């Protein structure tokens, strides 16, 4: 039930820049499936901010930190009042799990419709 994404001809990606990924032979591929659409791979501002944060503290959001509060305030200031709560999660899977639990708690139903 678990397959390699490119089972017949797997790609060995060794680096990425902007919207492109490069394999071990230097072949360039347009990245249409990873979560890089917003800023691309190796974006200098993102790399610099990540390096600065990792030099200070490298952990997930289970611990309190002022940066989480400041980010939530900046984010919610751009949104309507009804969207004034932030939940920080580690991945899309965690986000989906949390959304499902919140919906079940709010509606009191257990049924789910999903597309495969």
Secondary structure by P-SEA (a helix, b strand, c coil): cccccccccccccccccccccccccccccccccccccccccccaaaaaaaaaaaaccccccccccaaaaaaaaaaaaaccccccbbbbbccaaaaaaaaaaaaaaaaccccccccc
